[in-house]
Amino acid sequence: MIVAALVLLLGLAGGVAATQLWGLRLSGVLVVPLFALYTLYDFTSLPVILLSIALAYVAVGLVREHTLLYGRRLLYIAVGIGAAIPLGVTAALSLQFGVSQPVETLSIGSVLPGIAAYNLHRLDVDKRIDDVVASTATFVGLVVFGASLITPTTATLFGDVAPLLLFGSGSDVAIFRNAVIQDGSFANATGPAVSALVILAGIVVAELYEDVWNVRLLGLITVPLLALLLFQNPWFVGLYAVSVPIVYAVTEAINRRTLLYGRVLLSSAIGVGVVLTFALSVFFPATAGYSLLVVAILSGVGGYNVHRVAPGRRRHTIGVSVGTFAVFVAGVHLLTRAALPFDPRLAVLAGALLCVPALVFGVDLERKRRHNDRLSNTVYGHS
């Protein structure tokens, strides 16, 4: 994971520089560095990525031209369309040939094309080409940088230090560079087809929460992804729960002392999440490197989102997110009959307890929504 973390941190730093110096987006905060990691791990992912971005870009353009959608709604549509190709291809290969992928690789990779397409459309036309050129140059640089660090020598140095990712037996760059370290097999316990369905359902649920109650979950796919990861290793959820409050506190301190905000602050939060999660991982059982990296990214995004939510809405956001997580865990279990990592009776009790605050906050949010609707209708009726 050390090399992957270096590639990710360098990509985040490049994105911050591009934003501050030239006003570019580099297709999104995480898009370029994660695409570089995906390409290093699996060379065949590059054409799927490019095709997904192109499809999402064209679709977002058509939606903008023929509808009045904008902002987060347009983002959700872009993500859904961009996710259709990677999720569909993976599900089809799984059903037809039994080909599987780690659930976190499948999930994170599926949302990136839509985010890239959405960010390109948000730029002025004259900067769009500049952003594509800068994104491509950064991508190539990160791939070359990462590949240069994957050698038999570094494999010997890092092999026993951290969970494996780019040095693992499934890494194409490690095979090409003859730097493979044999690692354990981490199977997708829920299956790619179910994972794809759950992730798409999570995107829809997130959009509904924001559309109806104006509440954002802790991340676009964080809740369903954590529910899926629970069946692989419950320690991932524990590591996330420990990391998010710390990332939030550090993000608050950075914001107050430097006045950084937006994409730059998000990049900083993700960087803190990567470093923190890697440090905390020594206290948790050994895990796959890609799992640890994804938990680090989710922790950074979660801590930033908690900071970004208005103080009066933070309890609602956290409570609804936790309750929705419990519902998704139950749904995944019913769909797959995968073994729960805890005693079933304990799992049911914990799920019920987690749902209580979500129901309380949900009722409060619905009451406020109806009150605002009545107030709005009254105002328009008198005007």
C-alpha positions in Angstrom: 0.0 0.0 0.0 3.0 2.3 0.5 3.5 2.9 -3.3 -0.3 3.2 -3.9 -0.5 5.8 -1.1 2.4 7.8 -2.5 0.8 7.8 -6.0 -2.5 9.0 -4.4 -0.9 11.7 -2.3 1.1 13.0 -5.2 -2.0 13.0 -7.4 -3.9 15.0 -4.7 -1.0 17.5 -4.4 -1.0 17.9 -8.2 -4.8 18.5 -8.1 -4.4 21.2 -5.4 -1.6 22.9 -7.5 -3.8 22.8 -10.7 -6.7 24.4 -8.8 -4.7 27.1 -7.1 -2.5 28.1 -10.0 -4.7 27.6 -13.1 -8.3 27.1 -11.9 -8.4 23.5 -13.3 -10.2 20.5 -11.8 -8.1 17.7 -13.2 -11.4 15.9 -13.8 -12.0 15.6 -10.1 -10.1 15.4 -6.8 -9.6 11.6 -6.9 -10.2 10.8 -10.5 -6.7 11.0 -12.0 -4.7 9.3 -9.1 -7.2 6.5 -8.7 -7.4 5.9 -12.5 -3.6 5.7 -12.4 -3.8 3.1 -9.6 -6.5 1.1 -11.5 -4.4 1.1 -14.7 -1.3 -0.1 -12.8 -3.3 -2.8 -11.1 -5.2 -3.9 -14.2 -4.1 -2.8 -17.6 -7.4 -3.7 -19.2 -9.3 -1.3 -17.1 -8.0 1.7 -19.1 -10.3 1.2 -22.2 -13.3 0.6 -19.9 -12.5 3.8 -18.0 -12.2 5.9 -21.2 -15.4 4.5 -22.7 -17.3 5.2 -19.5 -16.1 8.8 -19.3 -17.0 9.4 -22.9 -20.5 7.9 -22.5 -21.1 9.9 -19.3 -19.8 13.1 -20.9 -22.1 12.8 -23.9 -25.1 11.9 -21.7 -24.5 14.8 -19.3 -24.4 17.2 -22.3 -27.7 15.9 -23.5 -29.3 16.2 -20.1 -28.1 19.7 -19.7 -29.4 20.6 -23.2 -32.9 19.2 -22.8 -33.6 19.6 -19.1 -33.3 22.1 -16.3 -31.3 19.8 -14.1 -28.1 21.1 -12.5 -25.9 20.8 -9.4 -26.1 17.6 -7.4 -29.0 16.1 -9.4 -26.9 16.4 -12.5 -24.0 14.8 -10.7 -26.1 11.8 -9.6 -27.2 11.3 -13.2 -23.7 11.6 -14.4 -22.5 9.0 -11.8 -25.3 6.6 -12.6 -24.7 6.7 -16.4 -20.9 6.5 -15.9 -21.3 3.6 -13.6 -23.5 1.6 -16.0 -20.6 0.4 -18.2 -18.1 -0.8 -15.5 -20.8 -2.3 -13.3 -22.6 -3.9 -16.2 -19.4 -5.4 -17.7 -18.3 -6.7 -14.3 -21.7 -8.2 -13.5 -21.9 -9.8 -17.0 -18.5 -11.3 -16.7 -19.3 -12.6 -13.2 -22.5 -14.3 -14.3 -21.1 -15.7 -17.6 -17.5 -16.6 -16.7 -17.3 -16.4 -13.0 -14.8 -13.4 -13.2 -14.8 -11.5 -9.9 -13.3 -8.3 -8.6 -12.9 -6.9 -5.1 -16.1 -5.1 -4.1 -14.3 -1.9 -3.2 -12.4 -1.8 -6.6 -15.7 -2.3 -8.4 -17.5 0.4 -6.4 -15.0 3.2 -6.3 -14.1 2.7 -10.0 -17.7 2.8 -11.1 -18.4 6.3 -9.8 -15.3 8.0 -11.1 -16.2 8.3 -14.8 -19.4 10.2 -14.0 -17.6 12.5 -11.7 -15.0 13.2 -14.4 -17.7 13.9 -17.0 -19.5 16.2 -14.5 -16.4 18.2 -13.7 -15.5 18.7 -17.4 -19.0 20.1 -18.0 -18.6 22.5 -15.1 -15.6 24.1 -16.7 -15.8 26.9 -19.3 -15.3 25.7 -22.9 -11.9 27.4 -23.2 -10.6 25.6 -20.1 -12.1 22.2 -20.9 -9.3 21.2 -23.3 -6.7 22.5 -20.9 -8.1 20.4 -18.2 -8.1 17.2 -20.4 -4.5 17.9 -21.4 -3.5 18.5 -17.8 -5.4 15.4 -16.6 -3.8 13.2 -19.2 -0.3 14.5 -18.4 -0.8 14.0 -14.7 -2.2 10.5 -15.3 0.8 9.5 -17.4 3.2 11.0 -14.9 1.6 9.1 -12.0 1.6 5.8 -13.9 5.3 6.2 -14.8 6.0 7.2 -11.2 4.1 4.2 -9.7 5.6 1.7 -12.2 9.2 3.0 -11.4 8.6 2.1 -7.8 7.4 -1.4 -8.5 10.7 -3.4 -8.6 12.0 -6.6 -7.1 14.1 -4.4 -4.7 11.2 -2.3 -3.4 9.1 -5.5 -3.2 11.7 -6.9 -0.8 11.7 -3.7 1.2 7.9 -3.2 1.4 6.7 -6.7 1.3 6.6 -7.3 5.1 5.8 -3.7 6.0 2.3 -3.0 4.8 -0.7 -4.7 3.2 -0.2 -5.5 -0.4 -1.8 -3.7 -3.4 0.4 -3.0 -6.4 2.8 -5.8 -5.3 0.1 -8.4 -4.9 -0.4 -11.4 -7.1 -3.3 -9.8 -9.0 -1.3 -6.7 -9.9 -0.4 -6.5 -13.6 2.4 -4.0 -13.1 4.0 -6.3 -10.5 3.8 -9.2 -12.9 5.2 -7.1 -15.7 8.1 -5.9 -13.5 8.7 -9.3 -11.9 8.0 -7.9 -8.5 5.1 -10.1 -7.3 4.7 -10.9 -3.6 2.3 -13.7 -3.0 -0.6 -12.6 -0.9 -3.7 -14.1 0.5 -6.9 -14.3 -1.6 -9.6 -11.8 -0.6 -12.7 -13.0 -2.3 -15.8 -10.8 -3.0 -18.1 -12.4 -0.4 -21.2 -10.9 -1.9 -20.5 -11.4 -5.6 -20.0 -8.6 -8.3 -23.6 -8.7 -9.5 -25.1 -8.1 -6.1 -22.4 -5.5 -5.3 -23.3 -3.6 -8.5 -27.0 -3.6 -7.6 -26.3 -2.4 -4.0 -24.0 0.4 -5.2 -26.6 1.6 -7.7 -29.3 1.4 -5.0 -27.0 3.5 -2.7 -26.7 6.2 -5.3 -30.5 6.3 -5.7 -31.0 6.5 -2.0 -28.5 9.3 -1.6 -30.2 11.3 -4.3 -33.6 10.7 -2.6 -32.4 11.9 0.8 -31.0 15.1 -0.7 -34.0 15.7 -2.9 -36.6 15.2 -0.2 -34.9 16.2 3.0 -31.8 18.1 1.8 -29.6 15.7 3.8 -26.3 14.4 2.4 -25.0 11.1 3.5 -21.4 10.8 4.6 -20.5 10.0 1.0 -22.1 9.1 -2.3 -21.4 5.4 -2.0 -19.9 5.2 1.5 -23.0 3.6 3.1 -23.6 0.8 0.7 -19.8 0.1 0.3 -19.3 -0.1 4.0 -22.3 -2.5 4.2 -20.6 -4.7 1.6 -17.2 -4.5 3.3 -18.7 -5.6 6.6 -19.2 -9.1 5.1 -15.6 -9.2 4.0 -14.0 -8.0 7.2 -15.9 -6.1 10.0 -12.6 -4.4 11.0 -13.0 -2.2 8.0 -16.1 -0.6 9.5 -14.4 -0.2 12.9 -11.4 1.5 11.3 -13.7 3.8 9.4 -15.6 4.7 12.6 -12.4 5.5 14.4 -10.8 7.5 11.5 -13.7 9.8 10.6 -14.0 11.8 13.8 -10.2 12.4 13.8 -10.2 13.5 10.1 -13.1 15.8 10.9 -11.2 17.4 13.8 -8.1 17.9 11.7 -10.1 19.3 8.8 -11.8 21.8 11.1 -8.4 22.9 12.4 -7.0 23.3 8.9 -10.1 25.3 7.8 -9.9 27.7 10.7 -6.2 28.3 10.6 -5.7 28.5 6.8 -9.2 29.4 5.5 -8.8 26.7 2.9 -12.1 25.3 1.6 -13.7 23.4 -1.3 -11.6 21.1 -3.4 -8.4 22.1 -1.7 -9.8 21.3 1.7 -11.3 18.0 0.5 -7.9 17.0 -0.9 -6.3 17.8 2.4 -8.9 15.8 4.3 -8.4 12.7 2.0 -4.6 13.1 2.5 -5.1 13.1 6.3 -7.4 10.1 6.0 -4.7 8.1 4.0 -1.9 8.9 6.5 -4.1 8.3 9.5 -5.6 5.0 8.3 -2.2 3.7 7.4 -1.0 4.6 10.9 -4.0 3.0 12.6 -3.9 -0.1 10.5 -1.1 -1.5 12.7 -3.6 -2.0 15.4 -6.1 -3.9 13.2 -5.8 -7.4 11.8 -4.0 -7.8 8.4 -6.1 -6.7 5.5 -5.8 -6.4 1.7 -4.0 -3.3 0.6 -6.8 -2.1 -1.7 -9.3 -2.5 1.1 -7.2 -0.4 3.4 -6.7 2.3 0.8 -10.4 2.5 0.1 -11.3 2.8 3.8 -8.7 5.6 4.0 -10.4 7.5 1.1 -13.8 7.0 2.6 -12.6 8.3 5.9 -11.2 11.4 4.3 -14.4 12.1 2.4 -16.5 11.3 5.5 -14.6 13.7 7.7 -14.8 16.4 5.1 -18.6 15.9 4.7 -19.1 16.1 8.4 -17.2 19.4 8.5 -19.2 20.7 5.5 -22.6 20.0 6.9 -24.2 22.8 8.9 -23.8 22.3 12.7 -27.5 22.0 13.2 -27.7 19.2 10.6 -24.7 17.1 11.6 -26.7 14.9 14.0 -29.3 14.3 11.3 -26.7 13.4 8.7 -24.8 11.0 11.0 -27.9 9.4 12.4 -29.6 8.9 9.0 -26.3 7.6 7.6 -25.9 5.1 10.4 -29.5 3.8 10.2 -29.3 3.5 6.4 -26.1 1.5 6.8 -27.9 -1.0 9.1 -30.7 -1.3 6.5 -28.2 -1.9 3.7 -26.5 -4.6 5.8 -29.8 -6.4 6.2 -30.5 -6.0 2.5 -27.2 -7.5 1.5 -27.7 -10.4 3.9 -31.1 -11.2 2.5 -29.9 -10.9 -1.1 -26.8 -13.1 -0.7 -27.4 -15.1 2.5 -23.8 -14.3 3.2 -22.7 -15.2 6.8 -23.0 -12.3 9.2 -19.7 -11.6 11.0 -21.5 -11.6 14.4 -24.0 -13.7 16.2 -27.4 -13.2 14.3 -29.3 -12.2 17.5 -26.6 -9.7 18.4 -26.6 -8.4 14.8 -30.4 -7.9 14.9 -30.2 -6.1 18.2 -27.4 -3.8 17.0 -29.2 -3.1 13.8 -32.4 -2.1 15.6 -30.5 0.2 18.0 -28.8 1.9 15.0 -32.1 2.5 13.3 -33.7 4.2 16.3 -31.9 7.6 15.9 -32.3 7.4 12.2 -36.1 7.0 12.6 -36.2 9.9 15.1 -34.2 12.2 12.8 -36.2 11.1 9.8 -39.5 12.0 11.5 -38.0 15.4 12.5 -36.8 16.0 8.9 -40.2 15.0 7.4 -42.0 17.3 9.9 -39.7 20.2 8.9 -40.2 19.5 5.2 -44.0 19.5 5.5 -43.9 22.7 7.5 -41.7 24.4 4.9 -44.0 23.2 2.1 -47.1 24.6 3.9 -45.3 27.9 4.5 -44.2 28.0 0.9 -47.7 27.4 -0.4 -49.1 30.0 2.0 -46.7 32.6 0.8 -47.4 31.9 -2.8 -51.1 31.8 -2.2 -51.1 35.3 -0.6 -48.8 36.7 -3.3 
